[in-house]
Amino acid sequence: MALRLVSDFDLRKDVLPWLRSQRAASAAAGARGGGPGVLENNYESLRILNVERNGNIIYTYKDDKGNVFFGLYDCRTRQNEHLYTFEKDLHVVSCSVNSERTLLAASLVHFTKEGRKNELQPGSKCLTLLVEIHPVNNVKVLKAVDSYIWVQFLYPHVESHPLAENHLLLISEEKYIEKIHIQVIQEDGNRVVLKDSGHLPRERVAEDFVWAQWDMSEQRLYYIDLKKSRSVLKCIQFSADEKFNLMFEAPLDITLSDSGFKLVNFGCDDLQDQENLSKHLTLCVFTNHTGTLCVCYSPKFDSWEKITYSVFYFHKGHSKTFTAALGSVDSHVTKGLTFLNLDYYVAVYLPGHFFHLLNIQHPDLICHSLFLTGNNEVVDMLPHSPLQSLSGSLVLDWCSGKLSRAVLNQSYLLQFLWNTRLDYEKMGALHCVLSWGRDHPFLEAKIIQWISENISACHSFDLIQEFIIASSYWSIYPETSDMDKLLPYSSVLAWNTEIPGITLVTEEIPLPFMKVHSFKGYWEKLNSNLEYIKYSKPHLLYNNSMVQREWHSLISEEKTGRRRSMVYVRNILDNAMKVISNLEARNLEPRLTPLFQEEDNPQRLLMGLMVSELKDHLLRHLQGVEKKKIEQMVLDYISKLLDLICQILETSWRKHHLHPSVLHFRRASAAEFTVFHIMTRILKATTSLFLPLPPGFHTLHTLLGVHCLPLHNLLHYIDDGVLLLTETAVTRLMKDLDNSEKNEKLKFSIIVRLPPLIGQKICRLWDHPMSSNIISRNHVKRLLLNYKKEPRSSMIDKSPGSVEFLPLNYFIEILTDRESSSQALYALEGHDNVDAKFVEEAALKHTTMLLGL
């Protein structure tokens, strides 16, 4: 199952045993009343009423006489506490307890055979009470009206000391919300009572709304009112300083009835007919700590063949409307659509039909989400009873009395990666695993194992590219949520492939209008997201284009022997050294692959340039982050890129039982061919994004290529730039290969493809007439550069043993004269004592070979 519900609380397990023990104790003591005396056949009346901000759960139950008991389960101590008893057969609509557990607010109605009637207050349907419970004392009537009332205490963010004033929200079925100020005092030690029960100040918070949602964790009230038949979403933030502020207004393109009334997360809503949920609209607001603001909406069902739901991504400035096919006409929908908040994802669930994991952090491409239909067993993994999504991925099942934490099932998703054949499902599952298990070595190892065995399995995207980019992104993302605007999340920029069973329409939406001008915490991040949408054109995502131009410039200078400021180059190489040191500090286990064993200046330059450019990029756009922290983030990011490449390679080597000694030149095995293919795919993935490779990668790749490929294929790979002839690799070839006819052809083919400066050094390592010929040609070329012919004597001095071949003798004399000049000596400094005599011998050997003598 892709989603697991991990139980935090279960009425049957966490409350019932305590109730039974209380009943047994009461029976043994012969107690009557006052305690929770519950009979066995009344246990079905046990139900959850509310979940407070601190995680405490309020529940109710009735004894055999119909008396209503209120209890509280402390999520920290995992202990139960009896709060209060109403000795009347009442039905509880709503209940809330303040943070100190000194006051209880409840709204109740009375049921009789003739209908609904409240015996405590004739003529009214709903009674709202405020009770002193520390200890149990006075009861204050707050409301006695013919409409239902819901209650909710506000919980301040600071709970270090008892508050002198409490604040209670009253939500009326008549479409208004009040805030009541309640002052308390202590008497006779710890006794807490109302200071002035006859005068409790009230103020209107909202009115004329048709829908409202409570966010218990963040103490926010969302509600919708209709202005000229247009739905407007508003949000009120309650603060610890007793104030509340209207934070934003946002128009919503949805249809709501002015006569409707719907509450979300104000306790258990058992007044609605749960069996007909599919006939009603579903609407909820989800946020997370990164500044996301999503409104999920599903209208009333009008067809048994398809269902439509919309998600308004206000933090991205657009909405997406999805239409999912439900299969046959006979596949009736008896349950409502469920939206669950999973932090970086929103789950959309219709039992027996489909399960849609929506990526709300990066919603632009549908392939970054995961859509599973009735063909998968996953669509029946959750309870069919109505689920309520609370803050922090909490899910409340009112029917079973369970409070659970929804988590993505990593093992299932990994297995799903191995089994699915569809590219869009691989992409969606990969991002789900990485976002939930970010920087988890075990998960990364499993994904790398999957990649190494399915290297060519994806046709719509490059699997290695996607893994490297996404995993590196998530490794650094927790440092600051602004990374989603500054670093690439995916290698895929567009997705045009249809996903069977679902269609979508994307539309731009008006941004929320912020009503305040000073922001902190979540609101600062949301405002930053909105400002980014308004003003950041073009996008600020980092790419390596600047690095690419500068790197090519430096490499060109190196080939021609010219170099700009040595200080500049040294700084770049120092950056690379910091990355390598950072990488080695993170990985203490020895590597099997022979990487990081050579200088590899080109890759170090690329690494260092990327450090410099990425650091400048983040310093420009990350506000309020220390320079030192940014520098470390850059090192961590690039180290992660390199480490992932090393891990892919290391996994392949270990799987195929390769060892560095495999590079001793002999006949290649199938395992070596496989590893060579994987290295080629890694090179392709990094080259298109212009990412650095671990120093020594090209040497290892080339040596494996020589090992595995026929000569014509090898030269084709070299000429196309797939294999790079590094000095280390060619030196190894010259030393380790003998001078058989086949190897001579290979060596010569490689030498002629080398840059001049490296070629000259390599020729000196090959004791062969062919290399002597190349050395001689280069020597003559240097000597005769800018040579001007001068009149010479017709007599040529003959030295003992000289050859009787006048053209050669004349040419050697010219070379000898050039060598004797100070200018020529300066030019030839450090060229391994190559002189005219060496050239003469090489020429004679070459002529002898040509003549077949």
Secondary structure, 3 states (H helix, E strand, C coil): CCEEEEEEEEHHHHHHHHHHHHHHHHHHHCCCCCCCCCCHHHHHHCEEEEECCCCCEEEEEECCCCEEEEEEEECCCCEEEEEEEEEEEEEEEEEEECCCCCEEEEEEEEEECCEECCCCCCCCCEEEEEEEECCEEEEEEEEEECCCEEEEECCCCCCCCCCCEEEEEEEECCCEEEEEEEEEEEECCCEEEECCCCCCCEEEEEECEEEEEEECCCCEEEEEEEECCEEEEEEEEECCCCCEEEEEEEEECCCCCCCCCEEECCCCCCCCCHHHHHHCCEEEEEEECCCEEEEEEECCCCCCCEEEEEEEECCCCEEEEEEEECCCCCCCCCCCCEEEEECCEEEEEECCCEEEEEECCCCCCHHHCEEEECCCHHHHCCCCCCEEECCCCEEEECCCCEEEEEEECHHHHHHHHHHCCCHHHHHHHHHHHHHHCCCCHHHHHHHHHHHHHCCCCCCCCCHHHHHHHHHHHHHHHHHCCCHHHHCCCCCCCCCCCCCCCEEEEEEECCCCEECCCCCCCHHHHHHHHHHHHHHCCCCCCCCCHHHHHHHHHHHHHHHCCCCCCHHHHHHHHHHHHHHHHHHHHHCCCCCCCCCCCCCCHHHHHHHHHHHHHHHHHHHHHCCCCCHHHHHHHHHHHHHHHHHHHHHHHHHHHHHCCCCHHHHCCCCCCHHHHHHHHHHHHHHHHHHHHCCCCCCCHHHHHHHHHHHHCCHHHHHHHHHCCCCCCCHHHHHHHHHHCCCCHHHHHHHHHHHCCCCHHHHHHHHCCCCCHHHHHHHHHHHHHHHCCCCCCCCCCCCCCCCCCCCCCHHHHHHHHHHHHHHHCHHHHHHCCCCCCCCHHHHHHHHHHHHHHHHCC
